[in-house]
Structures are given as structure tokens and as C-alpha cells.
Amino acid sequence: MESGRERRSQKRVPARIPVSIRSSSERAQAETRDISASGIFLYTSKRLAEGSAFEMVLMLPAELTQGEKRWICCQAEVLRVESSGERFGVAAAIRNMDAMPEVAG
């Protein structure tokens, strides 16, 4: 494989978005660095194991949804974990993404 070659299938968009994640029975908060339709990079204080599956809930901003903010729930798989002091950078492939219904207030 060539070094420095782009392996992503979708363009990543830089975005700092709060995320709730759940892996097995553990829950944690995270924040995205960037996101695309097929992948995400986020920072969290909980270490996730490479190859493990997790679920996340986040609100996509209007810039990423062609007009309206939208709550989504995703199933993802950890591809890589980077340790940075007390935080972990997690690169993950999004396996499934579902829009959540709006709740009238």
C-alpha cells in the first residue's frame, strides 16, 4: 500500500459535535473531530477496543443534512484508537445510520 494514500470512501467534514456513546453496557460522552456518511473520528475519555462495536447518538448540524438539524443514531465499529493523555481519539466506520423522529415539545 502506498503511504499517505487516502483510504476514505466519503469526504470527511470537520465538525465539533457532542456525542453520547454506548459500548456494551458502558456509556460515555464524546466529541467529534470530523464526520462523513461512512466514518467518524471522535475524542472520548473511555477507551474503546479496536474492532469493537458501539452505538452513538448525535445531532447533525444543518450544514451536514442539507438544511435542518437532525438527531441520528449510528452503529459503528472501532478501526483505530489513539491515546493522548486522558483522552482517546477513536476512528470508526459507521455501519448503520438512522434518523430519529422529532419529538414535539
N, C-alpha and C positions, 0 to 999 in steps of 0.2 A: 504494500500500500504506500502511496506517495505521502510524504509528510506534509502537513499543512493543507491537505485536500479537504474540502467541505463535504461532510457526510450527511448533513441535514437534508430532508426532503422538502421542508417548508421553511420560508423565511421567518426568522425569529424577530419579534418586536420587543424592544426594551420597554419594560413596564414594572413599576414597583406596586404590587397589589397584595394586600393581606390575604392569607390563605389558611383555612383550617384543614389539617390533615389527620387521617386516621390510618394507622398501620396495625394490623391485628387488633388488640384491644387498647392500644395506646393512642392518645390524642395529643396533638401539638399544634402550635401556631407557627406560621412561616411567612416569608415574604418573597415574591417572585423577583427575579432579576430580568428575565425575558421569557417570552411565551410564543408558541406558534400553534397551529392546528394539530401538530403531531408531537410536540415536545415542550418541555418546560425546564427552567433552571430556577431553583429557589434556595433560600437560606433558612435553616431551622436550627434550634438548639438540641433537637433529638437526632441521634444518629440512626439512619436507615440503612439496612444492609443491601449491598448490591444484589440485584436480581429479585428483591422482594417487591411485593405488590402493595399499593396503598391507594386510599381514596382521598380526594381533596374537593373542597367546596370554595368557590371564589366568585366575586362579581367582576365580570369583564367590563372594562370601560367602553363607552360609546365608540371610541376610535377603533376598537377591535371587533365590533359587532355591526358595523355599517349603520350606526345611528342611535341605538338605545343600550343603556346599561343592562346587563343580563346576568343573573345568577346561574352558574353552571356547577355540575357535579361531574368529576372525572375519575376514572380508574386509570392508574399509571403504574409503570414498572421502573424501578431504580436502575439506571445504567451505570452511573459513576457517582462516587462520593468524594468530596474534597474537604479535608479538615483545615479549619482556620481558627485556631484558638478555641473559644467556647461555641463557635458556630460551625455548622456543616453546610457546604454547598452541595446540592443534590441535582444532578442532571437526570431527567426521567423522560421516558417515552409515554405519551398519552395513548392508551389503548381504547378508551371509550369516553365520549363526552356527551352529556345530556343537559339540555336547558331545563332549569327548574321553573315551575309555574310561579307567576307573580301572586302574592297574597294581598288581597285588598285590605287597606288599613282603615 
